[in-house]
Amino acid sequence: MHYYEALAEDIRTSAARLLAEDVGPGDITAQLIPERQWATAQVISREDAVLCGVAWVDELFRRLDARVNLTWHAADGNALSAGEVFLELEGPARSLLTGERAALNLLQTLSGTATRARHYAERVADTGVRLLDTRKTLPGMRLAQKYAVTCGGCHNHRIGLYDAFLIKENHIAACGGIAAAVKEARKIARDLPVEVEVENLEELAQALEAKADTVMLDNFSLDDLREAVRITAKRATLEASGNVSETTLETIAATGVDCISIGALTKDVQAIDLSMRVTHSDSR
């Protein structure tokens, strides 16, 4: 399935899953409100952030109650300021309150991912290095978080185990070496990129000899990263991985590698503080 088709399907299934998880057979507290009660509400960011999740929230309320009207004052990837109203809703009061938590849970998580990605991207904006996410995503949120990473200005590594080869230590051992593993990958799917993870300069030389498209330099020292860049001389894309943090990011980028992969973009995400407030209510 094409990535964008898969993303559209993910939006639909995620919205359905979130509603099933939270609403179940029905929102019993919302039944306290008269059925004909109409309301307007605002969603506010309590901190500076990067917005992400618009399509998911639109789909969630579409499934919950098509009478709910959403007016967005920001788009995915836009910066939000603390105190900013970025979404207004109008519709049946029951439906607004029923969908509130599911919508905010989604928005705060994806916006948290996008915000962290933007923070890292800005740290190396002048270096030309590309920051990549990993498969260390929150369970069930792979495509959504990878989309959020791009909203923040970073880039996607492979989506899963199906769209690119990443030959690691155990693959190499089981295949009988780097050259054999790369050769087999080319036989299986010549159109897919082949990446080899290496742990030292000797293995880098083997990966280059095997003509890997990308070589992941796993936990290399800064000196070895610089030497790897010199040895490779643009024959392959070089990706630094391991020991990447806010304190090491810029020094790793300065070695001349092409990419840096960072698991923290998705696995250590902190949700953005968002809230929804009803601003008006009347009977219809």
Order of alpha helices (4+ residues) and beta strands (2+ residues): alpha-beta-beta-alpha-beta-beta-beta-alpha-beta-alpha-beta-alpha-alpha-beta-alpha-beta-alpha-beta-alpha-beta-alpha-beta
